[in-house]
Amino acid sequence: MTIAEVSRQFCLSGDTLRYYERIGLIPPIHKNKSGIRDYQEEDLKWIQFVKCMRAAGLPIEVLLEYMELYRQGDETYYARQALLEEQRDRLIERINEMNDTLDKLNHKIDRYHQMAMNGKL
């Protein structure tokens, strides 16, 4: 796939894809004889993983650490697992905070609806 096709598929700019490759978030992309990036299925899996982790709020630095550990091989299995577990725990904390905020917003909105229904507005 070309960078334009991958860009459309993942809703990421070509600049973002090149940046991810340059800093090592995704492995180097094979280039055809003309020097054009030719994304393979394995590349798409990495892009999907990075996009998912970024959407979950993982900082680029954490993802770079994960990628470095991954490249070191199976001996880093437990370190990678621990890193992901720590990020999961942080995400759960953020979800709980967001749910609390949502509850407060819903409560406030309900109060406005009640006031409107009771003719107090």
Backbone as XML, in Angstrom:
<?xml version="1.0"?>
<chain id="A" units="angstrom">
  <residue number="1" name="MET">
    <atom name="N" x="0.844" y="-1.182" z="0.000"/>
    <atom name="CA" x="0.000" y="0.000" z="0.000"/>
    <atom name="C" x="0.891" y="1.247" z="0.000"/>
  </residue>
  <residue number="2" name="THR">
    <atom name="N" x="0.400" y="2.271" z="-0.627"/>
    <atom name="CA" x="1.131" y="3.535" z="-0.622"/>
    <atom name="C" x="0.843" y="4.301" z="0.659"/>
  </residue>
  <residue number="3" name="ILE">
    <atom name="N" x="1.632" y="5.316" z="0.902"/>
    <atom name="CA" x="1.436" y="6.126" z="2.100"/>
    <atom name="C" x="0.073" y="6.829" z="2.052"/>
  </residue>
  <residue number="4" name="ALA">
    <atom name="N" x="-0.373" y="7.215" z="0.852"/>
    <atom name="CA" x="-1.682" y="7.866" z="0.721"/>
    <atom name="C" x="-2.798" y="6.901" z="1.103"/>
  </residue>
  <residue number="5" name="GLU">
    <atom name="N" x="-2.688" y="5.653" z="0.689"/>
    <atom name="CA" x="-3.711" y="4.650" z="1.017"/>
    <atom name="C" x="-3.726" y="4.369" z="2.525"/>
  </residue>
  <residue number="6" name="VAL">
    <atom name="N" x="-2.542" y="4.234" z="3.101"/>
    <atom name="CA" x="-2.439" y="3.980" z="4.543"/>
    <atom name="C" x="-2.969" y="5.188" z="5.320"/>
  </residue>
  <residue number="7" name="SER">
    <atom name="N" x="-2.638" y="6.368" z="4.834"/>
    <atom name="CA" x="-3.107" y="7.599" z="5.462"/>
    <atom name="C" x="-4.632" y="7.632" z="5.513"/>
  </residue>
  <residue number="8" name="ARG">
    <atom name="N" x="-5.262" y="7.298" z="4.404"/>
    <atom name="CA" x="-6.742" y="7.271" z="4.361"/>
    <atom name="C" x="-7.302" y="6.181" z="5.269"/>
  </residue>
  <residue number="9" name="GLN">
    <atom name="N" x="-6.694" y="5.013" z="5.232"/>
    <atom name="CA" x="-7.206" y="3.884" z="6.017"/>
    <atom name="C" x="-7.182" y="4.174" z="7.512"/>
  </residue>
  <residue number="10" name="PHE">
    <atom name="N" x="-6.125" y="4.829" z="7.977"/>
    <atom name="CA" x="-5.965" y="5.043" z="9.413"/>
    <atom name="C" x="-6.259" y="6.475" z="9.857"/>
  </residue>
  <residue number="11" name="CYS">
    <atom name="N" x="-6.672" y="7.323" z="8.915"/>
    <atom name="CA" x="-6.950" y="8.729" z="9.227"/>
    <atom name="C" x="-5.755" y="9.383" z="9.919"/>
  </residue>
  <residue number="12" name="LEU">
    <atom name="N" x="-4.592" y="9.123" z="9.371"/>
    <atom name="CA" x="-3.349" y="9.734" z="9.838"/>
    <atom name="C" x="-2.710" y="10.419" z="8.642"/>
  </residue>
  <residue number="13" name="SER">
    <atom name="N" x="-2.113" y="11.549" z="8.862"/>
    <atom name="CA" x="-1.455" y="12.243" z="7.756"/>
    <atom name="C" x="-0.191" y="11.496" z="7.339"/>
  </residue>
  <residue number="14" name="GLY">
    <atom name="N" x="0.215" y="11.733" z="6.111"/>
    <atom name="CA" x="1.478" y="11.168" z="5.649"/>
    <atom name="C" x="2.636" y="11.647" z="6.502"/>
  </residue>
  <residue number="15" name="ASP">
    <atom name="N" x="2.564" y="12.906" z="6.931"/>
    <atom name="CA" x="3.613" y="13.443" z="7.807"/>
    <atom name="C" x="3.694" y="12.662" z="9.110"/>
  </residue>
  <residue number="16" name="THR">
    <atom name="N" x="2.533" y="12.322" z="9.673"/>
    <atom name="CA" x="2.505" y="11.552" z="10.919"/>
    <atom name="C" x="3.108" y="10.172" z="10.704"/>
  </residue>
  <residue number="17" name="LEU">
    <atom name="N" x="2.743" y="9.519" z="9.606"/>
    <atom name="CA" x="3.287" y="8.189" z="9.323"/>
    <atom name="C" x="4.809" y="8.238" z="9.147"/>
  </residue>
  <residue number="18" name="ARG">
    <atom name="N" x="5.301" y="9.233" z="8.433"/>
    <atom name="CA" x="6.752" y="9.368" z="8.258"/>
    <atom name="C" x="7.433" y="9.668" z="9.598"/>
  </residue>
  <residue number="19" name="TYR">
    <atom name="N" x="6.783" y="10.494" z="10.424"/>
    <atom name="CA" x="7.317" y="10.815" z="11.759"/>
    <atom name="C" x="7.399" y="9.549" z="12.609"/>
  </residue>
  <residue number="20" name="TYR">
    <atom name="N" x="6.325" y="8.773" z="12.631"/>
    <atom name="CA" x="6.330" y="7.530" z="13.409"/>
    <atom name="C" x="7.460" y="6.611" z="12.955"/>
  </residue>
  <residue number="21" name="GLU">
    <atom name="N" x="7.691" y="6.552" z="11.661"/>
    <atom name="CA" x="8.774" y="5.720" z="11.139"/>
    <atom name="C" x="10.135" y="6.299" z="11.537"/>
  </residue>
  <residue number="22" name="ARG">
    <atom name="N" x="10.301" y="7.609" z="11.386"/>
    <atom name="CA" x="11.578" y="8.260" z="11.662"/>
    <atom name="C" x="12.008" y="8.080" z="13.110"/>
  </residue>
  <residue number="23" name="ILE">
    <atom name="N" x="11.043" y="8.186" z="14.053"/>
    <atom name="CA" x="11.425" y="8.087" z="15.467"/>
    <atom name="C" x="11.424" y="6.646" z="15.979"/>
  </residue>
  <residue number="24" name="GLY">
    <atom name="N" x="10.966" y="5.703" z="15.149"/>
    <atom name="CA" x="11.032" y="4.295" z="15.543"/>
    <atom name="C" x="9.769" y="3.741" z="16.167"/>
  </residue>
  <residue number="25" name="LEU">
    <atom name="N" x="8.647" y="4.456" z="16.060"/>
    <atom name="CA" x="7.392" y="3.898" z="16.581"/>
    <atom name="C" x="6.881" y="2.771" z="15.704"/>
  </residue>
  <residue number="26" name="ILE">
    <atom name="N" x="7.195" y="2.840" z="14.426"/>
    <atom name="CA" x="6.909" y="1.732" z="13.522"/>
    <atom name="C" x="8.221" y="1.367" z="12.844"/>
  </residue>
  <residue number="27" name="PRO">
    <atom name="N" x="8.352" y="0.108" z="12.463"/>
    <atom name="CA" x="9.613" y="-0.319" z="11.817"/>
    <atom name="C" x="9.813" y="0.414" z="10.486"/>
  </residue>
  <residue number="28" name="PRO">
    <atom name="N" x="11.060" y="0.441" z="10.013"/>
    <atom name="CA" x="11.311" y="1.052" z="8.709"/>
    <atom name="C" x="10.446" y="0.400" z="7.624"/>
  </residue>
  <residue number="29" name="ILE">
    <atom name="N" x="9.872" y="1.231" z="6.780"/>
    <atom name="CA" x="8.972" y="0.747" z="5.735"/>
    <atom name="C" x="9.793" y="0.454" z="4.470"/>
  </residue>
  <residue number="30" name="HIS">
    <atom name="N" x="9.521" y="-0.690" z="3.897"/>
    <atom name="CA" x="10.177" y="-1.081" z="2.639"/>
    <atom name="C" x="9.821" y="-0.061" z="1.556"/>
  </residue>
  <residue number="31" name="LYS">
    <atom name="N" x="10.795" y="0.247" z="0.725"/>
    <atom name="CA" x="10.555" y="1.156" z="-0.398"/>
    <atom name="C" x="10.749" y="0.391" z="-1.701"/>
  </residue>
  <residue number="32" name="ASN">
    <atom name="N" x="9.878" y="0.699" z="-2.660"/>
    <atom name="CA" x="10.004" y="0.035" z="-3.951"/>
    <atom name="C" x="11.182" y="0.613" z="-4.748"/>
  </residue>
  <residue number="33" name="LYS">
    <atom name="N" x="11.371" y="0.162" z="-5.982"/>
    <atom name="CA" x="12.506" y="0.595" z="-6.805"/>
    <atom name="C" x="12.513" y="2.099" z="-7.034"/>
  </residue>
  <residue number="34" name="SER">
    <atom name="N" x="11.334" y="2.709" z="-6.980"/>
    <atom name="CA" x="11.230" y="4.159" z="-7.191"/>
    <atom name="C" x="11.442" y="4.945" z="-5.906"/>
  </residue>
  <residue number="35" name="GLY">
    <atom name="N" x="11.673" y="4.246" z="-4.801"/>
    <atom name="CA" x="11.885" y="4.916" z="-3.520"/>
    <atom name="C" x="10.602" y="5.279" z="-2.802"/>
  </residue>
  <residue number="36" name="ILE">
    <atom name="N" x="9.478" y="4.726" z="-3.252"/>
    <atom name="CA" x="8.175" y="5.010" z="-2.642"/>
    <atom name="C" x="7.882" y="3.951" z="-1.583"/>
  </residue>
  <residue number="37" name="ARG">
    <atom name="N" x="7.420" y="4.417" z="-0.436"/>
    <atom name="CA" x="7.100" y="3.487" z="0.646"/>
    <atom name="C" x="6.024" y="2.509" z="0.183"/>
  </residue>
  <residue number="38" name="ASP">
    <atom name="N" x="6.246" y="1.234" z="0.533"/>
    <atom name="CA" x="5.315" y="0.162" z="0.164"/>
    <atom name="C" x="4.948" y="-0.587" z="1.444"/>
  </residue>
  <residue number="39" name="TYR">
    <atom name="N" x="3.861" y="-0.154" z="2.082"/>
    <atom name="CA" x="3.442" y="-0.716" z="3.363"/>
    <atom name="C" x="2.925" y="-2.136" z="3.176"/>
  </residue>
  <residue number="40" name="GLN">
    <atom name="N" x="3.395" y="-3.013" z="4.053"/>
    <atom name="CA" x="2.981" y="-4.410" z="4.048"/>
    <atom name="C" x="2.016" y="-4.655" z="5.212"/>
  </residue>
  <residue number="41" name="GLU">
    <atom name="N" x="1.438" y="-5.827" z="5.246"/>
    <atom name="CA" x="0.449" y="-6.173" z="6.282"/>
    <atom name="C" x="1.018" y="-6.001" z="7.691"/>
  </residue>
  <residue number="42" name="GLU">
    <atom name="N" x="2.256" y="-6.433" z="7.895"/>
    <atom name="CA" x="2.885" y="-6.305" z="9.220"/>
    <atom name="C" x="3.043" y="-4.841" z="9.616"/>
  </residue>
  <residue number="43" name="ASP">
    <atom name="N" x="3.349" y="-3.987" z="8.650"/>
    <atom name="CA" x="3.457" y="-2.549" z="8.917"/>
    <atom name="C" x="2.111" y="-1.984" z="9.373"/>
  </residue>
  <residue number="44" name="LEU">
    <atom name="N" x="1.056" y="-2.437" z="8.721"/>
    <atom name="CA" x="-0.288" y="-1.956" z="9.061"/>
    <atom name="C" x="-0.676" y="-2.366" z="10.482"/>
  </residue>
  <residue number="45" name="LYS">
    <atom name="N" x="-0.240" y="-3.541" z="10.899"/>
    <atom name="CA" x="-0.519" y="-3.986" z="12.272"/>
    <atom name="C" x="0.174" y="-3.073" z="13.279"/>
  </residue>
  <residue number="46" name="TRP">
    <atom name="N" x="1.415" y="-2.685" z="12.984"/>
    <atom name="CA" x="2.132" y="-1.779" z="13.885"/>
    <atom name="C" x="1.456" y="-0.410" z="13.934"/>
  </residue>
  <residue number="47" name="ILE">
    <atom name="N" x="1.042" y="0.078" z="12.781"/>
    <atom name="CA" x="0.367" y="1.379" z="12.742"/>
    <atom name="C" x="-0.924" y="1.321" z="13.545"/>
  </residue>
  <residue number="48" name="GLN">
    <atom name="N" x="-1.672" y="0.254" z="13.374"/>
    <atom name="CA" x="-2.917" y="0.096" z="14.127"/>
    <atom name="C" x="-2.638" y="0.056" z="15.631"/>
  </residue>
  <residue number="49" name="PHE">
    <atom name="N" x="-1.599" y="-0.666" z="16.032"/>
    <atom name="CA" x="-1.232" y="-0.745" z="17.440"/>
    <atom name="C" x="-0.873" y="0.634" z="17.986"/>
  </residue>
  <residue number="50" name="VAL">
    <atom name="N" x="-0.011" y="1.356" z="17.275"/>
    <atom name="CA" x="0.421" y="2.680" z="17.731"/>
    <atom name="C" x="-0.762" y="3.630" z="17.803"/>
  </residue>
  <residue number="51" name="LYS">
    <atom name="N" x="-1.612" y="3.603" z="16.792"/>
    <atom name="CA" x="-2.775" y="4.498" z="16.784"/>
    <atom name="C" x="-3.698" y="4.187" z="17.970"/>
  </residue>
  <residue number="52" name="CYS">
    <atom name="N" x="-3.909" y="2.920" z="18.236"/>
    <atom name="CA" x="-4.756" y="2.511" z="19.366"/>
    <atom name="C" x="-4.152" y="2.971" z="20.688"/>
  </residue>
  <residue number="53" name="MET">
    <atom name="N" x="-2.867" y="2.754" z="20.859"/>
    <atom name="CA" x="-2.206" y="3.141" z="22.107"/>
    <atom name="C" x="-2.195" y="4.663" z="22.288"/>
  </residue>
  <residue number="54" name="ARG">
    <atom name="N" x="-1.987" y="5.393" z="21.203"/>
    <atom name="CA" x="-2.029" y="6.860" z="21.293"/>
    <atom name="C" x="-3.432" y="7.328" z="21.654"/>
  </residue>
  <residue number="55" name="ALA">
    <atom name="N" x="-4.461" y="6.694" z="21.072"/>
    <atom name="CA" x="-5.847" y="7.054" z="21.389"/>
    <atom name="C" x="-6.158" y="6.766" z="22.854"/>
  </residue>
  <residue number="56" name="ALA">
    <atom name="N" x="-5.486" y="5.782" z="23.420"/>
    <atom name="CA" x="-5.678" y="5.451" z="24.831"/>
    <atom name="C" x="-4.884" y="6.377" z="25.740"/>
  </residue>
  <residue number="57" name="GLY">
    <atom name="N" x="-4.107" y="7.266" z="25.136"/>
    <atom name="CA" x="-3.393" y="8.260" z="25.926"/>
    <atom name="C" x="-1.950" y="7.932" z="26.239"/>
  </residue>
  <residue number="58" name="LEU">
    <atom name="N" x="-1.421" y="6.855" z="25.676"/>
    <atom name="CA" x="-0.023" y="6.532" z="25.960"/>
    <atom name="C" x="0.887" y="7.571" z="25.325"/>
  </residue>
  <residue number="59" name="PRO">
    <atom name="N" x="1.821" y="8.089" z="26.103"/>
    <atom name="CA" x="2.773" y="9.059" z="25.547"/>
    <atom name="C" x="3.710" y="8.401" z="24.543"/>
  </residue>
  <residue number="60" name="ILE">
    <atom name="N" x="4.195" y="9.183" z="23.618"/>
    <atom name="CA" x="5.134" y="8.669" z="22.616"/>
    <atom name="C" x="6.355" y="8.067" z="23.299"/>
  </residue>
  <residue number="61" name="GLU">
    <atom name="N" x="6.811" y="8.686" z="24.382"/>
    <atom name="CA" x="8.000" y="8.179" z="25.073"/>
    <atom name="C" x="7.787" y="6.748" z="25.569"/>
  </residue>
  <residue number="62" name="VAL">
    <atom name="N" x="6.599" y="6.465" z="26.069"/>
    <atom name="CA" x="6.290" y="5.117" z="26.558"/>
    <atom name="C" x="6.267" y="4.138" z="25.395"/>
  </residue>
  <residue number="63" name="LEU">
    <atom name="N" x="5.675" y="4.561" z="24.290"/>
    <atom name="CA" x="5.635" y="3.686" z="23.124"/>
    <atom name="C" x="7.037" y="3.436" z="22.562"/>
  </residue>
  <residue number="64" name="LEU">
    <atom name="N" x="7.870" y="4.449" z="22.600"/>
    <atom name="CA" x="9.252" y="4.253" z="22.149"/>
    <atom name="C" x="9.981" y="3.257" z="23.050"/>
  </residue>
  <residue number="65" name="GLU">
    <atom name="N" x="9.737" y="3.358" z="24.347"/>
    <atom name="CA" x="10.336" y="2.405" z="25.287"/>
    <atom name="C" x="9.849" y="0.992" z="24.986"/>
  </residue>
  <residue number="66" name="TYR">
    <atom name="N" x="8.553" y="0.855" z="24.739"/>
    <atom name="CA" x="7.989" y="-0.449" z="24.404"/>
    <atom name="C" x="8.637" y="-1.012" z="23.136"/>
  </residue>
  <residue number="67" name="MET">
    <atom name="N" x="8.752" y="-0.166" z="22.104"/>
    <atom name="CA" x="9.345" y="-0.620" z="20.843"/>
    <atom name="C" x="10.798" y="-1.048" z="21.042"/>
  </residue>
  <residue number="68" name="GLU">
    <atom name="N" x="11.541" y="-0.305" z="21.854"/>
    <atom name="CA" x="12.927" y="-0.675" z="22.118"/>
    <atom name="C" x="12.989" y="-2.032" z="22.812"/>
  </residue>
  <residue number="69" name="LEU">
    <atom name="N" x="12.128" y="-2.234" z="23.774"/>
    <atom name="CA" x="12.079" y="-3.525" z="24.455"/>
    <atom name="C" x="11.695" y="-4.637" z="23.479"/>
  </residue>
  <residue number="70" name="TYR">
    <atom name="N" x="10.727" y="-4.358" z="22.635"/>
    <atom name="CA" x="10.283" y="-5.354" z="21.652"/>
    <atom name="C" x="11.447" y="-5.775" z="20.745"/>
  </residue>
  <residue number="71" name="ARG">
    <atom name="N" x="12.203" y="-4.794" z="20.285"/>
    <atom name="CA" x="13.331" y="-5.081" z="19.387"/>
    <atom name="C" x="14.411" y="-5.922" z="20.074"/>
  </residue>
  <residue number="72" name="GLN">
    <atom name="N" x="14.488" y="-5.827" z="21.394"/>
    <atom name="CA" x="15.501" y="-6.586" z="22.133"/>
    <atom name="C" x="15.149" y="-8.064" z="22.222"/>
  </residue>
  <residue number="73" name="GLY">
    <atom name="N" x="13.899" y="-8.404" z="21.951"/>
    <atom name="CA" x="13.530" y="-9.814" z="21.886"/>
    <atom name="C" x="12.796" y="-10.334" z="23.106"/>
  </residue>
  <residue number="74" name="ASP">
    <atom name="N" x="12.668" y="-11.652" z="23.117"/>
    <atom name="CA" x="11.852" y="-12.328" z="24.119"/>
    <atom name="C" x="12.319" y="-12.124" z="25.552"/>
  </residue>
  <residue number="75" name="GLU">
    <atom name="N" x="13.590" y="-11.807" z="25.751"/>
    <atom name="CA" x="14.065" y="-11.624" z="27.129"/>
    <atom name="C" x="13.438" y="-10.397" z="27.786"/>
  </residue>
  <residue number="76" name="THR">
    <atom name="N" x="12.783" y="-9.558" z="27.000"/>
    <atom name="CA" x="12.125" y="-8.365" z="27.564"/>
    <atom name="C" x="10.625" y="-8.568" z="27.736"/>
  </residue>
  <residue number="77" name="TYR">
    <atom name="N" x="10.180" y="-9.792" z="27.604"/>
    <atom name="CA" x="8.748" y="-10.098" z="27.696"/>
    <atom name="C" x="8.118" y="-9.520" z="28.957"/>
  </residue>
  <residue number="78" name="TYR">
    <atom name="N" x="8.719" y="-9.785" z="30.113"/>
    <atom name="CA" x="8.127" y="-9.338" z="31.381"/>
    <atom name="C" x="8.191" y="-7.819" z="31.538"/>
  </residue>
  <residue number="79" name="ALA">
    <atom name="N" x="9.234" y="-7.214" z="31.016"/>
    <atom name="CA" x="9.333" y="-5.753" z="31.070"/>
    <atom name="C" x="8.252" y="-5.114" z="30.203"/>
  </residue>
  <residue number="80" name="ARG">
    <atom name="N" x="7.997" y="-5.690" z="29.036"/>
    <atom name="CA" x="6.936" y="-5.172" z="28.161"/>
    <atom name="C" x="5.572" y="-5.354" z="28.811"/>
  </residue>
  <residue number="81" name="GLN">
    <atom name="N" x="5.382" y="-6.515" z="29.410"/>
    <atom name="CA" x="4.113" y="-6.777" z="30.083"/>
    <atom name="C" x="3.900" y="-5.773" z="31.212"/>
  </residue>
  <residue number="82" name="ALA">
    <atom name="N" x="4.924" y="-5.536" z="32.009"/>
    <atom name="CA" x="4.814" y="-4.600" z="33.130"/>
    <atom name="C" x="4.524" y="-3.186" z="32.629"/>
  </residue>
  <residue number="83" name="LEU">
    <atom name="N" x="5.187" y="-2.792" z="31.556"/>
    <atom name="CA" x="4.966" y="-1.465" z="30.990"/>
    <atom name="C" x="3.505" y="-1.313" z="30.546"/>
  </residue>
  <residue number="84" name="LEU">
    <atom name="N" x="2.985" y="-2.314" z="29.854"/>
    <atom name="CA" x="1.593" y="-2.249" z="29.396"/>
    <atom name="C" x="0.604" y="-2.304" z="30.562"/>
  </residue>
  <residue number="85" name="GLU">
    <atom name="N" x="0.914" y="-3.090" z="31.580"/>
    <atom name="CA" x="0.032" y="-3.146" z="32.757"/>
    <atom name="C" x="-0.016" y="-1.799" z="33.463"/>
  </residue>
  <residue number="86" name="GLU">
    <atom name="N" x="1.128" y="-1.135" z="33.569"/>
    <atom name="CA" x="1.164" y="0.189" z="34.191"/>
    <atom name="C" x="0.321" y="1.178" z="33.391"/>
  </residue>
  <residue number="87" name="GLN">
    <atom name="N" x="0.415" y="1.120" z="32.083"/>
    <atom name="CA" x="-0.369" y="2.021" z="31.244"/>
    <atom name="C" x="-1.852" y="1.694" z="31.323"/>
  </residue>
  <residue number="88" name="ARG">
    <atom name="N" x="-2.176" y="0.404" z="31.430"/>
    <atom name="CA" x="-3.578" y="0.006" z="31.602"/>
    <atom name="C" x="-4.135" y="0.577" z="32.893"/>
  </residue>
  <residue number="89" name="ASP">
    <atom name="N" x="-3.365" y="0.491" z="33.969"/>
    <atom name="CA" x="-3.821" y="1.017" z="35.253"/>
    <atom name="C" x="-4.049" y="2.528" z="35.183"/>
  </residue>
  <residue number="90" name="ARG">
    <atom name="N" x="-3.171" y="3.227" z="34.486"/>
    <atom name="CA" x="-3.349" y="4.676" z="34.314"/>
    <atom name="C" x="-4.602" y="4.979" z="33.494"/>
  </residue>
  <residue number="91" name="LEU">
    <atom name="N" x="-4.841" y="4.169" z="32.472"/>
    <atom name="CA" x="-6.033" y="4.360" z="31.648"/>
    <atom name="C" x="-7.299" y="4.106" z="32.452"/>
  </residue>
  <residue number="92" name="ILE">
    <atom name="N" x="-7.299" y="3.080" z="33.271"/>
    <atom name="CA" x="-8.459" y="2.791" z="34.126"/>
    <atom name="C" x="-8.724" y="3.967" z="35.057"/>
  </residue>
  <residue number="93" name="GLU">
    <atom name="N" x="-7.670" y="4.531" z="35.605"/>
    <atom name="CA" x="-7.815" y="5.691" z="36.485"/>
    <atom name="C" x="-8.435" y="6.867" z="35.730"/>
  </residue>
  <residue number="94" name="ARG">
    <atom name="N" x="-7.953" y="7.104" z="34.518"/>
    <atom name="CA" x="-8.511" y="8.200" z="33.709"/>
    <atom name="C" x="-9.964" y="7.942" z="33.350"/>
  </residue>
  <residue number="95" name="ILE">
    <atom name="N" x="-10.302" y="6.696" z="33.027"/>
    <atom name="CA" x="-11.695" y="6.342" z="32.709"/>
    <atom name="C" x="-12.581" y="6.603" z="33.920"/>
  </residue>
  <residue number="96" name="ASN">
    <atom name="N" x="-12.115" y="6.215" z="35.102"/>
    <atom name="CA" x="-12.896" y="6.441" z="36.322"/>
    <atom name="C" x="-13.107" y="7.927" z="36.565"/>
  </residue>
  <residue number="97" name="GLU">
    <atom name="N" x="-12.063" y="8.716" z="36.353"/>
    <atom name="CA" x="-12.192" y="10.168" z="36.509"/>
    <atom name="C" x="-13.192" y="10.735" z="35.503"/>
  </residue>
  <residue number="98" name="MET">
    <atom name="N" x="-13.126" y="10.254" z="34.282"/>
    <atom name="CA" x="-14.055" y="10.728" z="33.259"/>
    <atom name="C" x="-15.488" y="10.313" z="33.567"/>
  </residue>
  <residue number="99" name="ASN">
    <atom name="N" x="-15.666" y="9.107" z="34.090"/>
    <atom name="CA" x="-17.009" y="8.665" z="34.476"/>
    <atom name="C" x="-17.566" y="9.524" z="35.608"/>
  </residue>
  <residue number="100" name="ASP">
    <atom name="N" x="-16.709" y="9.892" z="36.568"/>
    <atom name="CA" x="-17.139" y="10.791" z="37.638"/>
    <atom name="C" x="-17.577" y="12.138" z="37.072"/>
  </residue>
  <residue number="101" name="THR">
    <atom name="N" x="-16.805" y="12.656" z="36.144"/>
    <atom name="CA" x="-17.152" y="13.929" z="35.507"/>
    <atom name="C" x="-18.453" y="13.802" z="34.739"/>
  </residue>
  <residue number="102" name="LEU">
    <atom name="N" x="-18.638" y="12.712" z="34.034"/>
    <atom name="CA" x="-19.874" y="12.484" z="33.295"/>
    <atom name="C" x="-21.073" y="12.430" z="34.235"/>
  </residue>
  <residue number="103" name="ASP">
    <atom name="N" x="-20.911" y="11.757" z="35.369"/>
    <atom name="CA" x="-21.998" y="11.708" z="36.359"/>
    <atom name="C" x="-22.357" y="13.110" z="36.836"/>
  </residue>
  <residue number="104" name="LYS">
    <atom name="N" x="-21.366" y="13.929" z="37.101"/>
    <atom name="CA" x="-21.627" y="15.300" z="37.558"/>
    <atom name="C" x="-22.330" y="16.115" z="36.484"/>
  </residue>
  <residue number="105" name="LEU">
    <atom name="N" x="-21.892" y="15.975" z="35.253"/>
    <atom name="CA" x="-22.547" y="16.681" z="34.154"/>
    <atom name="C" x="-23.999" y="16.239" z="33.999"/>
  </residue>
  <residue number="106" name="ASN">
    <atom name="N" x="-24.225" y="14.934" z="34.040"/>
    <atom name="CA" x="-25.593" y="14.420" z="33.914"/>
    <atom name="C" x="-26.483" y="14.920" z="35.048"/>
  </residue>
  <residue number="107" name="HIS">
    <atom name="N" x="-25.935" y="14.957" z="36.260"/>
    <atom name="CA" x="-26.692" y="15.461" z="37.406"/>
    <atom name="C" x="-27.079" y="16.920" z="37.187"/>
  </residue>
  <residue number="108" name="LYS">
    <atom name="N" x="-26.132" y="17.711" z="36.741"/>
    <atom name="CA" x="-26.394" y="19.139" z="36.510"/>
    <atom name="C" x="-27.443" y="19.321" z="35.404"/>
  </residue>
  <residue number="109" name="ILE">
    <atom name="N" x="-27.311" y="18.559" z="34.327"/>
    <atom name="CA" x="-28.276" y="18.639" z="33.226"/>
    <atom name="C" x="-29.661" y="18.233" z="33.705"/>
  </residue>
  <residue number="110" name="ASP">
    <atom name="N" x="-29.737" y="17.183" z="34.508"/>
    <atom name="CA" x="-31.027" y="16.748" z="35.056"/>
    <atom name="C" x="-31.666" y="17.845" z="35.904"/>
  </residue>
  <residue number="111" name="ARG">
    <atom name="N" x="-30.861" y="18.549" z="36.676"/>
    <atom name="CA" x="-31.395" y="19.647" z="37.491"/>
    <atom name="C" x="-31.985" y="20.736" z="36.606"/>
  </residue>
  <residue number="112" name="TYR">
    <atom name="N" x="-31.325" y="21.061" z="35.503"/>
    <atom name="CA" x="-31.875" y="22.067" z="34.586"/>
    <atom name="C" x="-33.175" y="21.583" z="33.961"/>
  </residue>
  <residue number="113" name="HIS">
    <atom name="N" x="-33.243" y="20.306" z="33.602"/>
    <atom name="CA" x="-34.492" y="19.757" z="33.054"/>
    <atom name="C" x="-35.615" y="19.844" z="34.084"/>
  </residue>
  <residue number="114" name="GLN">
    <atom name="N" x="-35.307" y="19.505" z="35.339"/>
    <atom name="CA" x="-36.315" y="19.570" z="36.396"/>
    <atom name="C" x="-36.795" y="21.001" z="36.600"/>
  </residue>
  <residue number="115" name="MET">
    <atom name="N" x="-35.868" y="21.950" z="36.592"/>
    <atom name="CA" x="-36.246" y="23.352" z="36.753"/>
    <atom name="C" x="-37.153" y="23.782" z="35.608"/>
  </residue>
  <residue number="116" name="ALA">
    <atom name="N" x="-36.840" y="23.366" z="34.400"/>
    <atom name="CA" x="-37.653" y="23.730" z="33.232"/>
    <atom name="C" x="-39.028" y="23.102" z="33.335"/>
  </residue>
  <residue number="117" name="MET">
    <atom name="N" x="-39.092" y="21.872" z="33.785"/>
    <atom name="CA" x="-40.372" y="21.162" z="33.907"/>
    <atom name="C" x="-41.245" y="21.790" z="34.996"/>
  </residue>
  <residue number="118" name="ASN">
    <atom name="N" x="-40.634" y="22.317" z="36.012"/>
    <atom name="CA" x="-41.370" y="22.911" z="37.127"/>
    <atom name="C" x="-41.656" y="24.388" z="36.886"/>
  </residue>
  <residue number="119" name="GLY">
    <atom name="N" x="-41.320" y="24.876" z="35.720"/>
    <atom name="CA" x="-41.607" y="26.277" z="35.391"/>
    <atom name="C" x="-40.753" y="27.287" z="36.147"/>
  </residue>
  <residue number="120" name="LYS">
    <atom name="N" x="-39.596" y="26.875" z="36.599"/>
    <atom name="CA" x="-38.737" y="27.772" z="37.371"/>
    <atom name="C" x="-37.723" y="28.499" z="36.495"/>
  </residue>
  <residue number="121" name="LEU">
    <atom name="N" x="-37.911" y="28.381" z="35.183"/>
    <atom name="CA" x="-36.996" y="29.093" z="34.273"/>
    <atom name="C" x="-37.776" y="30.108" z="33.489"/>
  </residue>
</chain>
